[in-house]
Amino acid sequence: MALTKATTPFVCRGCLSRATSQRRRTLTGAATPPPLTSPAPSGLAPLASRRLISVSGPDAAKYLQGVITANILTGQPPAAQTVRADQGFYAAFLTAPGRVLYDVFIYRDTANLSDLSNPDPSATFLVEVDTDEADRLQRHIKRYKLRAKFDVRILGDAAVWQAWDDTTTTTTFPLPLPPNAIILPDTRAPSLGHRFLTAGSAPSVPLPAVPEEAYRLRRYLHGIPEGQSELLREHALPLESNLDLAGAIDFRKGCYVGQELTIRTRHRGVVRKRVLPVVLYGAGQPPPDKLAYRPVFGNEEEEVGGGLHAEMVPSETSIGRVGKKGRSAGKWLRGLGNVGLALCRLEIMTDMVLPGETAAAGGYQEGDEFVVAAAEGQEVRIKAFVPEWMKSGLSEGSSVH
């Protein structure tokens, strides 16, 4: 009998990366955590969905300045420019046509989480990105560094955490900075919390440990998308994704990749779509009058048996108008329980009137309902809400066009 040589099945690099990412997330908590019963008023959540990339070297700041939407350098050339003094900031990488590649936080590595023998905080930066996109972003940076002098590597042990405390009325986070950690206020929306970076272990802060789902829910209720499952890679436009409202774009900055379309959209166009928090509810139920979380939704008898939940709605599902034909009212992105995020046409799904325009014919009318298709052919209703912190920005011409 002939013997056959044992072979090892081939696994492509992309599949291996996804498997590694899933294994990392599973190790940080339960693979399928129980649904949250209510939003957490305070907590410390490990963010397995985010990874850190170290960019270090004499040309690191100059390179990043040319490829992100925010300023990492202060001062106007040709005068000498210096690295901004704050601990970090929110920004994005764009494609040349101005679509979102990655949303990122960028930090000065003042805690030497890069583990360099001769650390220089003015030349060493940590780029926080969606875990599933870390390998791709690392390759992207290496591909376009050309002769720039800096090193790029993904950090294996460094961890990202989010902390918040709504039980205090103080405007500053009432916690001392733990040793060997970096802390940054998350200014994408008011009272969203603080980012912590550590070498791996949890920061010693007097807050209850909560799962990452509690942080996701908090983001959804504030209307903040994050990662490429919510900011669709190479498809999402930065202003439609609220990156301007979240402070990720410096419109006075010089050239960077994707700047032309972004500036043109701000100054000449009107942003007709925005990512907004939405509430799902069952057909035949009254539309909700406020943005409030429930683990499941549907009829009372359905809720006893588990009910409906946001994970049953596939990502990028088109939103339709009940009883009306016409173009899509928006696109569902992602959710948890009965709340989530959707890319919404403002004049159709909300009663907002864009600056310089009047209410459009066929636009939103009191009593309009909207629908998305869920699993197994089920249809669920969806209602958009504009958070208070967004309203001023959306009503100002400077934030919309």
C-alpha positions as CSV (number, residue, x, y, z in Angstrom):
1,M,0.0,0.0,0.0
2,A,1.4,3.4,-1.0
3,L,2.0,5.9,1.7
4,T,0.8,9.4,1.3
5,K,2.8,12.3,2.7
6,A,1.1,14.2,5.4
7,T,0.6,17.8,4.5
8,T,-0.2,20.9,6.6
9,P,-3.3,22.7,5.2
10,F,-2.5,26.1,3.8
11,V,-4.0,29.1,5.7
12,C,-3.8,32.5,4.1
13,R,-2.4,35.4,6.0
14,G,-5.8,37.2,6.2
15,C,-7.5,34.2,7.7
16,L,-4.7,33.6,10.1
17,S,-4.9,37.3,11.2
18,R,-8.7,37.0,11.8
19,A,-8.3,33.8,13.7
20,T,-5.6,35.4,15.9
21,S,-7.8,38.4,16.5
22,Q,-10.8,36.3,17.5
23,R,-8.6,34.2,19.8
24,R,-7.3,37.4,21.5
25,R,-10.9,38.7,22.0
26,T,-12.0,35.4,23.5
27,L,-9.2,35.4,26.0
28,T,-10.2,38.8,27.3
29,G,-13.7,37.6,28.2
30,A,-16.5,35.3,27.4
31,A,-16.9,34.5,23.7
32,T,-20.6,35.2,23.9
33,P,-21.2,37.4,26.9
34,P,-24.8,37.7,28.3
35,P,-26.7,40.7,27.1
36,L,-26.4,43.8,29.1
37,T,-29.4,44.6,31.2
38,S,-28.8,48.3,31.3
39,P,-26.1,51.0,30.5
40,A,-23.2,51.1,33.0
41,P,-23.1,54.5,34.8
42,S,-19.4,53.9,35.5
43,G,-16.8,51.3,34.6
44,L,-13.4,50.2,33.3
45,A,-13.7,48.2,30.0
46,P,-10.9,46.4,28.2
47,L,-11.0,47.1,24.5
48,A,-9.9,44.0,22.7
49,S,-11.3,45.5,19.6
50,R,-8.4,48.0,19.5
51,R,-4.6,47.4,19.0
52,L,-1.6,49.7,19.2
53,I,1.1,50.2,16.6
54,S,4.4,51.8,17.5
55,V,5.8,54.3,15.0
56,S,9.2,55.5,16.2
57,G,12.1,57.3,14.7
58,P,13.3,60.8,13.7
59,D,10.9,61.1,10.7
60,A,7.9,59.6,12.5
61,A,6.1,62.9,13.2
62,K,6.8,64.3,9.7
63,Y,5.4,61.1,8.1
64,L,2.3,61.0,10.2
65,Q,1.7,64.7,9.5
66,G,1.3,64.0,5.8
67,V,-1.2,61.1,6.1
68,I,-3.6,61.9,8.9
69,T,-6.5,64.4,9.1
70,A,-5.3,66.2,12.3
71,N,-2.1,68.1,13.0
72,I,0.6,66.3,14.9
73,L,3.0,69.2,14.4
74,T,2.5,72.8,15.5
75,G,4.0,75.9,13.9
76,Q,3.9,77.0,10.2
77,P,6.6,75.9,7.8
78,P,9.2,76.9,6.7
79,A,9.7,77.8,10.3
80,A,10.7,75.0,12.7
81,Q,7.7,72.8,13.6
82,T,7.4,70.9,16.9
83,V,5.3,68.0,18.1
84,R,2.1,69.1,19.8
85,A,2.3,69.1,23.6
86,D,-0.9,67.2,24.5
87,Q,-0.9,63.5,25.2
88,G,-2.8,62.5,22.1
89,F,-5.7,63.1,19.8
90,Y,-8.3,61.5,17.5
91,A,-7.7,61.4,13.7
92,A,-8.1,59.3,10.6
93,F,-6.2,57.9,7.6
94,L,-8.0,58.6,4.3
95,T,-7.7,57.3,0.8
96,A,-6.6,59.7,-2.0
97,P,-10.3,60.2,-3.0
98,G,-11.1,61.1,0.6
99,R,-12.7,58.0,2.0
100,V,-12.0,56.7,5.5
101,L,-9.3,54.0,5.7
102,Y,-8.9,53.9,9.5
103,D,-10.1,55.9,12.5
104,V,-7.3,56.2,15.0
105,F,-6.1,57.7,18.2
106,I,-2.5,58.9,18.2
107,Y,-0.5,59.2,21.4
108,R,2.9,60.3,22.4
109,D,4.6,57.3,24.0
110,T,5.5,59.0,27.2
111,A,5.3,55.7,29.2
112,N,7.6,53.8,26.8
113,L,5.1,51.2,26.0
114,S,7.1,50.6,22.8
115,D,9.8,49.2,25.1
116,L,12.6,51.1,23.4
117,S,16.2,51.1,24.8
118,N,16.5,54.9,24.2
119,P,12.9,56.2,24.2
120,D,12.3,59.7,22.8
121,P,8.6,60.7,23.4
122,S,8.9,63.4,20.7
123,A,9.8,60.8,18.1
124,T,7.8,57.8,19.3
125,F,4.0,57.5,18.8
126,L,1.4,54.9,19.4
127,V,-1.4,54.5,16.8
128,E,-4.5,52.9,18.1
129,V,-6.6,51.2,15.4
130,D,-9.3,48.6,15.0
131,T,-7.8,45.2,15.9
132,D,-8.9,43.5,12.7
133,E,-7.2,46.3,10.7
134,A,-3.9,46.5,12.6
135,D,-1.9,44.2,10.2
136,R,-3.3,46.0,7.2
137,L,-2.4,49.5,8.6
138,Q,1.1,48.4,9.5
139,R,1.6,47.2,5.9
140,H,0.1,50.5,4.7
141,I,2.5,52.6,6.7
142,K,5.5,50.5,5.6
143,R,4.5,50.6,2.0
144,Y,4.5,54.4,1.9
145,K,7.3,55.3,4.3
146,L,9.8,55.3,1.3
147,R,13.1,56.6,2.7
148,A,11.7,58.1,5.9
149,K,13.6,57.0,9.0
150,F,11.3,55.3,11.5
151,D,10.3,51.8,12.5
152,V,6.8,50.3,12.6
153,R,5.6,47.3,14.7
154,I,2.4,46.1,16.3
155,L,2.7,45.9,20.1
156,G,1.7,42.5,21.5
157,D,1.3,43.3,25.2
158,A,0.1,46.9,25.4
159,A,-3.7,47.1,26.1
160,V,-6.3,49.8,25.5
161,W,-9.0,50.5,28.2
162,Q,-12.0,52.9,28.4
163,A,-13.0,54.4,31.8
164,W,-16.0,56.6,32.6
165,D,-17.9,57.7,35.7
166,D,-21.3,59.4,35.4
167,T,-21.8,59.4,39.2
168,T,-19.6,62.4,39.7
169,T,-20.3,66.0,38.6
170,T,-16.6,67.0,38.3
171,T,-15.5,68.0,34.8
172,T,-12.1,66.3,35.1
173,F,-11.7,62.6,35.6
174,P,-11.2,62.0,39.3
175,L,-8.3,59.5,39.0
176,P,-4.6,59.8,39.4
177,L,-2.4,58.7,36.5
178,P,-1.3,55.1,37.2
179,P,2.5,54.4,36.8
180,N,3.6,53.2,33.3
181,A,0.3,54.2,31.8
182,I,-1.1,56.8,29.4
183,I,-4.4,58.6,29.9
184,L,-6.2,60.7,27.3
185,P,-9.6,62.4,27.6
186,D,-12.0,61.0,24.9
187,T,-13.3,64.2,23.4
188,R,-15.3,62.7,20.5
189,A,-18.5,63.5,22.5
190,P,-19.1,65.1,25.9
191,S,-18.7,62.9,28.9
192,L,-17.6,59.9,26.8
193,G,-14.8,59.0,29.2
194,H,-11.0,58.5,29.2
195,R,-8.7,56.2,27.3
196,F,-6.0,54.3,29.2
197,L,-3.0,52.6,27.7
198,T,-1.1,50.1,29.8
199,A,1.6,47.5,29.4
200,G,-1.1,44.8,29.6
201,S,-2.5,44.7,33.2
202,A,-5.6,46.7,34.1
203,P,-5.0,50.2,35.5
204,S,-5.6,50.5,39.2
205,V,-8.7,52.7,39.3
206,P,-11.6,52.6,41.7
207,L,-14.2,51.7,39.0
208,P,-16.1,48.5,38.5
209,A,-14.9,46.1,35.7
210,V,-17.3,46.0,32.9
211,P,-17.2,44.1,29.5
212,E,-16.4,45.9,26.3
213,E,-20.1,45.6,25.3
214,A,-20.8,48.2,28.0
215,Y,-18.5,50.6,26.2
216,R,-20.0,49.8,22.8
217,L,-23.4,50.6,24.2
218,R,-22.1,53.9,25.6
219,R,-20.8,54.8,22.2
220,Y,-24.0,54.0,20.5
221,L,-26.1,56.1,22.9
222,H,-23.7,59.0,22.3
223,G,-23.7,58.4,18.5
224,I,-20.0,57.6,18.1
225,P,-18.9,55.1,15.4
226,E,-15.6,53.3,15.8
227,G,-13.7,50.7,13.8
228,Q,-14.2,49.6,10.2
229,S,-17.4,47.6,10.9
230,E,-19.0,51.0,11.6
231,L,-16.8,53.3,9.5
232,L,-16.8,51.2,6.4
233,R,-13.3,51.0,5.0
234,E,-12.8,52.9,1.7
235,H,-16.5,53.7,1.6
236,A,-17.3,56.0,4.5
237,L,-16.9,59.7,4.0
238,P,-15.3,61.5,7.0
239,L,-18.0,64.2,7.4
240,E,-20.9,61.8,6.9
241,S,-19.2,59.7,9.7
242,N,-19.1,62.7,12.0
243,L,-15.3,62.9,12.1
244,D,-15.5,66.7,11.9
245,L,-17.9,66.8,14.9
246,A,-15.7,64.4,16.8
247,G,-12.6,66.7,16.3
248,A,-10.7,64.4,14.0
249,I,-10.2,66.9,11.2
250,D,-8.2,70.1,11.3
251,F,-9.6,72.2,8.4
252,R,-6.7,74.7,8.7
253,K,-4.1,72.0,8.2
254,G,-1.9,71.8,5.1
255,C,-1.7,68.9,2.7
256,Y,-2.5,65.4,3.7
257,V,-3.8,62.3,1.8
258,G,-7.5,62.8,1.0
259,Q,-7.6,66.5,1.9
260,E,-9.0,67.8,-1.4
261,L,-12.4,66.2,-1.3
262,T,-12.7,66.7,2.5
263,I,-12.1,70.4,2.2
264,R,-14.4,70.7,-0.9
265,T,-17.2,68.9,1.0
266,R,-16.9,71.3,3.9
267,H,-16.8,74.5,1.9
268,R,-19.0,73.8,-1.1
269,G,-21.3,70.9,-0.3
270,V,-24.0,70.1,2.2
271,V,-23.6,66.9,4.2
272,R,-27.0,65.2,3.7
273,K,-26.1,62.0,5.6
274,R,-24.8,61.5,9.1
275,V,-24.2,58.5,11.4
276,L,-26.9,58.7,14.1
277,P,-28.0,56.6,17.0
278,V,-31.1,54.6,16.2
279,V,-33.6,52.6,18.2
280,L,-35.2,49.3,16.8
281,Y,-38.7,48.4,17.7
282,G,-41.3,45.8,16.6
283,A,-43.9,46.4,13.9
284,G,-47.2,47.4,15.4
285,Q,-45.6,49.0,18.4
286,P,-45.6,52.7,19.0
287,P,-42.4,54.5,17.9
288,P,-40.1,55.2,20.9
289,D,-40.1,58.8,22.1
290,K,-36.5,58.7,23.5
291,L,-33.2,57.0,23.0
292,A,-33.3,54.2,25.6
293,Y,-31.6,50.8,25.7
294,R,-33.4,47.5,26.1
295,P,-31.7,44.1,25.7
296,V,-34.4,42.8,23.3
297,F,-37.4,44.2,21.6
298,G,-40.6,43.1,20.0
299,N,-44.0,42.0,21.2
300,E,-44.3,41.1,24.9
301,E,-44.7,37.4,24.2
302,E,-41.6,37.5,21.9
303,E,-39.5,39.0,24.6
304,V,-40.3,36.2,27.0
305,G,-38.7,33.8,24.5
306,G,-35.7,36.0,23.8
307,G,-37.2,38.6,21.4
308,L,-35.4,40.4,18.7
309,H,-32.0,42.1,18.9
310,A,-29.8,44.3,16.8
311,E,-27.4,41.5,15.9
312,M,-30.2,40.0,13.8
313,V,-30.0,42.9,11.3
314,P,-27.1,42.4,8.8
315,S,-24.6,45.2,8.5
316,E,-25.2,47.6,5.6
317,T,-28.9,46.7,5.3
318,S,-30.8,49.4,3.5
319,I,-33.4,51.4,5.5
320,G,-36.8,51.9,3.8
321,R,-39.8,54.1,4.4
322,V,-43.0,52.3,5.5
323,G,-45.7,52.8,3.0
324,K,-43.6,54.9,0.6
325,K,-41.4,54.3,-2.3
326,G,-38.2,56.1,-3.3
327,R,-34.5,55.9,-2.6
328,S,-33.1,54.4,0.6
329,A,-33.5,56.5,3.7
330,G,-30.1,55.2,5.1
331,K,-28.0,52.2,5.9
332,W,-27.9,50.2,9.1
333,L,-24.4,49.7,10.5
334,R,-24.2,47.9,13.8
335,G,-26.0,47.6,17.1
336,L,-26.5,46.0,20.5
337,G,-29.9,45.1,22.0
338,N,-32.4,47.6,20.6
339,V,-30.0,50.4,19.8
340,G,-27.3,50.9,17.3
341,L,-25.9,53.2,14.6
342,A,-27.1,54.0,11.1
343,L,-26.0,56.2,8.2
344,C,-29.2,58.4,7.9
345,R,-30.4,60.8,5.3
346,L,-31.1,63.8,7.5
347,E,-33.9,65.3,5.5
348,I,-35.7,62.0,5.4
349,M,-35.2,60.4,8.8
350,T,-35.1,63.5,11.0
351,D,-36.9,66.9,11.2
352,M,-33.6,68.8,10.8
353,V,-33.4,71.4,8.1
354,L,-29.9,71.8,6.6
355,P,-28.3,75.3,6.8
356,G,-29.3,77.5,3.8
357,E,-32.1,75.2,2.8
358,T,-35.9,74.9,3.3
359,A,-37.8,71.7,4.1
360,A,-37.6,69.5,1.0
361,A,-40.7,68.0,-0.6
362,G,-40.9,64.4,0.2
363,G,-38.8,64.9,3.3
364,Y,-39.6,63.9,6.9
365,Q,-43.1,64.3,8.2
366,E,-44.5,63.7,11.6
367,G,-45.6,60.1,11.9
368,D,-43.2,58.7,9.3
369,E,-41.8,55.2,10.1
370,F,-38.8,53.4,8.7
371,V,-38.0,49.7,8.3
372,V,-35.0,47.3,8.0
373,A,-35.0,43.7,7.2
374,A,-33.8,41.3,9.9
375,A,-33.0,37.6,9.9
376,E,-35.5,35.0,8.6
377,G,-37.4,37.6,6.6
378,Q,-38.5,39.6,9.6
379,E,-39.0,43.3,9.3
380,V,-38.3,45.7,12.2
381,R,-38.9,49.4,12.6
382,I,-36.1,51.9,13.1
383,K,-36.1,55.4,14.4
384,A,-33.2,57.9,14.4
385,F,-32.3,60.4,17.1
386,V,-30.0,63.4,17.0
387,P,-28.0,63.6,20.3
388,E,-28.0,67.0,21.9
389,W,-24.2,67.4,21.5
390,M,-24.6,67.0,17.7
391,K,-27.4,69.5,17.2
392,S,-25.4,72.7,17.5
393,G,-22.7,71.4,15.1
394,L,-25.3,70.2,12.6
395,S,-27.1,73.5,12.7
396,E,-24.0,75.6,12.2
397,G,-22.9,76.2,8.6
398,S,-19.3,75.8,9.7
399,S,-19.9,72.2,10.7
400,V,-22.0,71.1,7.8
401,H,-20.8,72.8,4.7
